[in-house]
Amino acid sequence: MKLYEYQARELLEQAGVPFPPGRVAASAEQAARAAAELGPPVVIKAQVLTGGRGKAGGVKMARSVEEAGGRAREILALRIKEIPVARVLVAKEVDIRKEYYLAITVDRSAKKPVLIASVSGGVDIEELAVREPEQILTLHLDPQAAPRKPALRRFLSRVFPDSQVEEALGLLLRLYRLFQSKDCSLVEINPLAGLADGSLLAADAKVVLDDNGLFKHPELEGYRNAEEYSEDESAARAAGLAFVGLDGDIGCIVNGAGLAMATMDQIKLFGGEPANFLDVGGSSSPEKVLAALNILRKNPRLKAVLINIFGGITRCDDIARGILIARAQAGLDLPLVIRLIGANQKEGAELLAREGLAALKDMSQAVKAVLGAARP
């Protein structure tokens, strides 16, 4: 779950990371009042969950209260990568002498958190990695042990001057506590500003929370932003479904994440393109199947739907009843292929057969059938 910059600032400030004073504004008038409270000069920054806002005109300086209002009005009228700007952050301008990059994320291949630092802050880190990879330093952290301060000092001394290493170490330890305590997948400060007095100050921030850890942090649920999710993803979450939209034309309704991944793999293997990942979980609830079909049928690219169910604890006859109820209520007019195997599969197949629906047993056969139905 991505956070807006002002939300990331809130979490990082609570963790003890210093920022220049700032206010959030949803109108030019609010931005002008914020600038008056902070005292010009200020910087006005669009709050969107995408990169490239500076290049798109979403970051502007203002030397007076009146200019702050005008700049905010310009930014609030923008669409950045087709996303309308609904809020701006008005922050006190600071005298930055040097810009650094400091972040913690997850190295999935190493299965460890990794510290990333660079003497070249204030730029797109992905572009820097391609252009000057030697400018980016990394250090893996042991998730099962406390951070080793001597090792961190040695690492940070390769980025910061001696006079700033201890302060940088303190910042890093605060970042890591936040990273662990809130189940983050990314905590980033870019740029970490070196000021004229030699101190360090976070001038921008990004935080991404792991959705799978949110059940442990109900206090963070309010940070969820509709901008990050499509209408289908929001509907799926409300129905208790795991859904990810893709670019293909074969709809998938599957029970179990592993089986869903295997289903998409086979669709690709036989030359098709899955339109989605959709896991209805272990429930045979007709409401869940109905919600799944309602989500899929809104996709104009869809040509056929595959329902692939392995009945373990869930009985296949219960699943069959759910499919029939959902099919009748959803009014689906696309080809529907069903693979049903497991507990009470004979009873389930008989229920479907009475309504003219065949229940296949072999997964590869079902995948080939749905591809054939989509491309007659």
C-alpha positions as CSV (number, residue, x, y, z in Angstrom):
1,M,0.0,0.0,0.0
2,K,1.6,3.2,-1.2
3,L,1.4,6.4,0.9
4,Y,1.3,10.0,-0.2
5,E,4.3,12.0,0.8
6,Y,2.5,13.8,3.6
7,Q,1.3,10.5,5.0
8,A,4.9,9.1,4.8
9,R,6.1,12.2,6.6
10,E,3.6,11.6,9.5
11,L,4.9,8.1,10.1
12,L,8.6,9.2,9.8
13,E,8.1,12.2,12.1
14,Q,6.5,9.9,14.6
15,A,9.6,7.8,14.4
16,G,11.8,10.8,15.1
17,V,12.9,11.7,11.6
18,P,13.2,15.5,11.1
19,F,11.4,17.3,8.3
20,P,11.0,21.0,7.4
21,P,7.6,22.2,8.6
22,G,4.7,21.5,6.2
23,R,1.0,21.6,5.8
24,V,-1.4,19.8,3.4
25,A,-3.8,21.9,1.3
26,A,-6.7,20.9,-1.0
27,S,-7.3,24.4,-2.4
28,A,-5.3,27.4,-3.5
29,E,-6.8,29.3,-0.5
30,Q,-5.6,26.7,2.0
31,A,-2.2,26.7,0.4
32,A,-1.9,30.4,0.8
33,R,-2.9,30.2,4.4
34,A,-0.4,27.4,5.0
35,A,2.3,29.6,3.4
36,A,1.4,32.5,5.6
37,E,1.7,30.2,8.7
38,L,5.0,28.7,7.6
39,G,6.5,31.9,6.3
40,P,7.7,32.2,2.7
41,P,9.6,31.0,0.8
42,V,7.9,27.6,0.5
43,V,7.8,24.7,-1.9
44,I,4.4,23.4,-3.3
45,K,4.4,19.7,-4.1
46,A,1.6,17.7,-5.8
47,Q,0.5,14.7,-3.7
48,V,0.1,11.8,-6.2
49,L,1.1,8.1,-6.0
50,T,3.3,8.2,-9.0
51,G,6.8,9.4,-9.9
52,G,7.8,12.2,-12.3
53,R,5.8,14.9,-10.6
54,G,8.6,17.4,-10.8
55,K,9.0,16.9,-14.6
56,A,5.2,17.3,-14.9
57,G,5.2,20.6,-13.2
58,G,4.0,19.3,-9.9
59,V,6.7,20.9,-7.8
60,K,7.0,24.7,-7.7
61,M,8.7,27.3,-5.5
62,A,6.8,30.3,-4.0
63,R,8.5,33.4,-2.6
64,S,5.3,35.0,-1.2
65,V,1.9,34.1,0.1
66,E,0.2,35.3,-3.0
67,E,2.5,33.3,-5.2
68,A,1.9,30.2,-3.1
69,G,-1.8,30.4,-3.8
70,G,-1.2,30.8,-7.5
71,R,1.3,28.0,-7.7
72,A,-1.0,25.7,-5.8
73,R,-3.9,26.5,-8.1
74,E,-1.7,25.6,-11.1
75,I,-0.7,22.3,-9.6
76,L,-4.2,21.4,-8.4
77,A,-5.4,21.7,-12.1
78,L,-2.8,19.2,-13.3
79,R,-3.2,15.5,-14.2
80,I,0.0,13.7,-13.6
81,K,0.2,10.4,-15.6
82,E,-3.6,10.8,-15.9
83,I,-4.0,11.1,-12.1
84,P,-5.7,14.3,-11.0
85,V,-4.0,16.2,-8.2
86,A,-6.4,16.6,-5.3
87,R,-3.9,17.8,-2.6
88,V,-0.6,19.6,-2.3
89,L,2.0,19.7,0.4
90,V,3.2,23.2,1.3
91,A,6.6,22.9,3.0
92,K,9.1,25.4,4.3
93,E,12.0,25.9,1.9
94,V,15.4,25.0,3.3
95,D,19.0,25.8,2.3
96,I,20.2,22.4,0.9
97,R,23.9,22.2,0.4
98,K,24.1,18.4,-0.4
99,E,21.6,15.8,-1.3
100,Y,21.8,12.1,-0.3
101,Y,19.7,9.1,-0.8
102,L,18.8,6.7,2.0
103,A,16.3,3.8,1.9
104,I,15.4,0.4,3.3
105,T,13.5,-2.1,1.1
106,V,13.2,-5.9,0.7
107,D,15.6,-7.9,-1.4
108,R,13.3,-10.8,-2.2
109,S,16.0,-12.9,-3.7
110,A,18.1,-12.7,-0.6
111,K,15.0,-12.8,1.7
112,K,16.4,-9.9,3.7
113,P,16.0,-6.2,4.2
114,V,18.5,-4.2,2.3
115,L,19.9,-0.7,3.0
116,I,20.4,1.5,0.0
117,A,22.4,4.7,0.1
118,S,23.9,7.1,-2.4
119,V,25.8,10.4,-2.4
120,S,23.6,11.3,-5.4
121,G,20.2,12.1,-3.9
122,G,17.4,14.1,-5.3
123,V,17.3,12.0,-8.5
124,D,15.3,9.0,-9.8
125,I,17.2,6.0,-8.2
126,E,16.2,3.7,-11.0
127,E,17.7,6.0,-13.6
128,L,20.8,6.4,-11.4
129,A,21.2,2.6,-11.1
130,V,21.3,2.4,-14.9
131,R,23.4,5.4,-15.6
132,E,25.9,5.3,-12.6
133,P,25.5,2.0,-10.7
134,E,28.7,2.6,-8.8
135,Q,27.0,5.5,-7.1
136,I,24.6,3.2,-5.3
137,L,25.7,1.3,-2.2
138,T,23.8,-1.6,-0.6
139,L,24.1,-3.5,2.7
140,H,21.9,-6.5,3.6
141,L,20.5,-6.6,7.2
142,D,19.8,-9.7,9.2
143,P,16.0,-9.6,10.0
144,Q,16.6,-12.0,13.0
145,A,19.2,-9.8,14.8
146,A,19.6,-6.3,16.0
147,P,21.4,-4.0,13.6
148,R,25.2,-4.1,14.1
149,K,26.2,-0.5,14.6
150,P,29.9,-0.9,13.7
151,A,29.0,-2.4,10.4
152,L,26.4,0.4,9.7
153,R,29.0,3.1,10.6
154,R,31.5,1.6,8.1
155,F,28.8,1.5,5.5
156,L,27.6,5.1,6.1
157,S,31.1,6.4,6.2
158,R,31.3,5.6,2.5
159,V,28.5,8.0,1.8
160,F,28.5,10.7,4.5
161,P,31.4,12.9,5.8
162,D,32.8,11.9,9.2
163,S,30.9,14.8,10.8
164,Q,27.6,13.4,9.7
165,V,28.0,9.7,10.2
166,E,26.6,9.5,13.7
167,E,23.6,11.6,12.8
168,A,23.0,9.4,9.7
169,L,23.3,6.3,11.9
170,G,20.6,7.7,14.2
171,L,18.3,8.4,11.2
172,L,19.0,4.9,9.8
173,L,18.1,3.2,13.0
174,R,14.8,5.1,13.2
175,L,14.0,4.2,9.6
176,Y,14.7,0.5,10.4
177,R,12.5,0.5,13.5
178,L,9.6,2.0,11.4
179,F,10.3,-0.5,8.6
180,Q,10.1,-3.5,11.0
181,S,7.3,-2.2,13.4
182,K,4.9,-1.2,10.6
183,D,5.7,-4.1,8.2
184,C,6.9,-1.8,5.4
185,S,8.2,-3.0,2.1
186,L,9.9,0.4,1.4
187,V,11.0,3.4,3.5
188,E,12.8,6.0,1.5
189,I,14.2,9.5,2.0
190,N,15.1,11.2,-1.2
191,P,16.6,13.6,-0.9
192,L,18.1,13.5,2.6
193,A,19.3,17.1,2.7
194,G,22.7,18.2,4.1
195,L,22.1,21.7,5.4
196,A,24.5,24.6,5.8
197,D,24.9,24.0,9.5
198,G,26.0,20.4,8.8
199,S,22.8,18.8,10.0
200,L,20.6,16.3,8.1
201,L,16.9,16.8,7.2
202,A,14.5,14.7,5.2
203,A,13.2,16.8,2.3
204,D,11.0,14.1,0.7
205,A,9.8,10.7,1.7
206,K,8.2,7.5,0.4
207,V,6.7,4.7,2.4
208,V,5.1,1.5,1.0
209,L,3.3,-0.8,3.5
210,D,2.9,-4.5,3.0
211,D,-0.8,-5.1,2.5
212,N,-0.5,-8.5,4.0
213,G,0.6,-7.0,7.3
214,L,-2.2,-4.5,7.7
215,F,-4.3,-6.8,9.8
216,K,-1.7,-6.2,12.6
217,H,-1.9,-2.4,12.2
218,P,-5.6,-1.2,12.2
219,E,-4.3,2.3,12.9
220,L,-2.8,2.4,9.4
221,E,-6.0,1.4,7.6
222,G,-6.9,5.1,7.3
223,Y,-3.9,5.7,5.1
224,R,-5.4,3.6,2.3
225,N,-5.8,5.7,-0.8
226,A,-8.5,5.0,-3.5
227,E,-6.1,6.4,-6.1
228,E,-3.9,3.3,-5.8
229,Y,-6.7,0.8,-6.6
230,S,-8.9,0.3,-9.6
231,E,-12.6,0.1,-9.2
232,D,-12.4,-3.7,-9.7
233,E,-9.7,-4.0,-7.0
234,S,-11.8,-2.0,-4.6
235,A,-14.9,-4.2,-5.2
236,A,-12.8,-7.4,-4.8
237,R,-11.4,-6.2,-1.5
238,A,-14.9,-5.4,-0.2
239,A,-16.0,-8.9,-1.2
240,G,-13.1,-10.6,0.5
241,L,-11.5,-11.6,-2.8
242,A,-7.8,-11.4,-3.9
243,F,-7.8,-9.7,-7.3
244,V,-5.2,-8.3,-9.6
245,G,-6.2,-7.1,-13.1
246,L,-4.0,-8.1,-16.1
247,D,-4.0,-7.3,-19.8
248,G,-5.3,-10.6,-21.2
249,D,-8.8,-11.8,-22.3
250,I,-9.2,-15.0,-20.3
251,G,-11.0,-14.5,-17.0
252,C,-9.9,-16.7,-14.1
253,I,-11.9,-17.6,-11.0
254,V,-9.9,-20.0,-8.8
255,N,-9.8,-21.1,-5.2
256,G,-6.3,-20.8,-3.7
257,A,-3.4,-18.6,-4.6
258,G,-1.1,-21.4,-5.7
259,L,-3.7,-22.9,-8.0
260,A,-4.5,-19.4,-9.4
261,M,-0.9,-18.9,-10.3
262,A,-0.7,-22.4,-11.9
263,T,-3.8,-21.6,-13.9
264,M,-2.4,-18.4,-15.3
265,D,0.9,-20.3,-16.1
266,Q,-1.0,-22.9,-18.1
267,I,-3.0,-20.3,-19.9
268,K,0.3,-18.7,-21.0
269,L,1.8,-22.1,-21.8
270,F,-1.0,-22.8,-24.3
271,G,-0.8,-19.4,-26.0
272,G,-3.4,-17.4,-24.1
273,E,-3.3,-14.3,-21.9
274,P,-5.0,-14.3,-18.5
275,A,-7.1,-11.2,-17.8
276,N,-6.7,-11.4,-14.0
277,F,-5.6,-13.2,-10.9
278,L,-8.7,-13.9,-8.8
279,D,-8.6,-16.1,-5.7
280,V,-12.0,-16.7,-4.1
281,G,-10.4,-18.5,-1.2
282,G,-11.7,-21.6,0.4
283,S,-15.3,-20.5,0.7
284,S,-18.1,-21.9,-1.5
285,S,-20.2,-18.8,-0.8
286,P,-22.4,-18.0,-3.8
287,E,-21.9,-14.3,-2.9
288,K,-18.2,-14.6,-3.5
289,V,-18.6,-16.3,-6.9
290,L,-21.3,-13.7,-7.8
291,A,-19.0,-10.9,-6.8
292,A,-16.2,-12.5,-8.9
293,L,-18.3,-12.8,-12.0
294,N,-19.6,-9.3,-11.6
295,I,-16.1,-8.0,-11.5
296,L,-14.9,-10.0,-14.5
297,R,-17.9,-9.2,-16.8
298,K,-17.2,-5.5,-16.6
299,N,-13.9,-6.1,-18.5
300,P,-14.6,-5.3,-22.2
301,R,-11.6,-7.3,-23.3
302,L,-12.9,-10.5,-21.8
303,K,-13.7,-13.4,-24.2
304,A,-14.2,-16.4,-21.9
305,V,-14.1,-17.3,-18.2
306,L,-12.4,-20.3,-16.6
307,I,-13.6,-21.4,-13.1
308,N,-10.9,-23.8,-11.7
309,I,-11.9,-25.3,-8.4
310,F,-10.1,-27.9,-6.3
311,G,-12.4,-29.0,-3.6
312,G,-10.5,-29.9,-0.4
313,I,-12.3,-28.9,2.8
314,T,-14.8,-27.1,0.5
315,R,-17.2,-29.6,-1.1
316,C,-17.6,-29.5,-4.9
317,D,-21.4,-29.7,-4.7
318,D,-21.5,-26.6,-2.6
319,I,-19.2,-24.9,-5.1
320,A,-21.5,-26.0,-8.0
321,R,-24.5,-24.5,-6.3
322,G,-22.7,-21.3,-5.8
323,I,-21.7,-21.2,-9.5
324,L,-25.3,-21.8,-10.6
325,I,-26.7,-19.1,-8.3
326,A,-24.0,-16.6,-9.3
327,R,-24.3,-17.4,-13.0
328,A,-28.1,-16.8,-12.9
329,Q,-27.8,-13.6,-11.0
330,A,-24.8,-12.2,-12.9
331,G,-26.3,-12.9,-16.3
332,L,-23.0,-13.8,-17.8
333,D,-23.2,-14.1,-21.6
334,L,-19.5,-15.2,-22.2
335,P,-18.3,-18.8,-22.7
336,L,-17.8,-20.4,-19.3
337,V,-15.5,-23.4,-18.7
338,I,-15.5,-25.2,-15.4
339,R,-13.0,-27.5,-13.9
340,L,-14.2,-29.2,-10.7
341,I,-12.3,-31.8,-8.8
342,G,-12.1,-33.0,-5.2
343,A,-14.6,-33.7,-2.4
344,N,-18.1,-34.5,-3.8
345,Q,-17.1,-33.8,-7.3
346,K,-19.6,-36.3,-8.8
347,E,-22.5,-34.6,-7.0
348,G,-21.2,-31.2,-8.2
349,A,-20.8,-32.3,-11.8
350,E,-24.4,-33.7,-11.7
351,L,-25.8,-30.3,-10.5
352,L,-24.0,-28.5,-13.2
353,A,-25.0,-31.0,-15.9
354,R,-28.7,-30.4,-15.2
355,E,-28.1,-26.8,-16.2
356,G,-26.2,-27.7,-19.3
357,L,-22.8,-27.1,-17.9
358,A,-20.0,-29.6,-18.1
359,A,-17.5,-30.0,-15.3
360,L,-14.1,-31.1,-16.6
361,K,-11.6,-32.9,-14.4
362,D,-8.3,-32.3,-16.1
363,M,-6.8,-28.8,-15.7
364,S,-4.9,-28.7,-19.0
365,Q,-8.1,-29.9,-20.8
366,A,-10.0,-27.1,-19.1
367,V,-7.4,-24.5,-20.1
368,K,-7.4,-25.6,-23.7
369,A,-11.2,-25.6,-23.7
370,V,-11.4,-22.0,-22.5
371,L,-8.9,-20.9,-25.0
372,G,-10.8,-22.6,-27.8
373,A,-14.0,-21.0,-26.6
374,A,-12.4,-17.6,-26.6
375,R,-11.0,-18.1,-30.1
376,P,-13.5,-20.2,-32.1
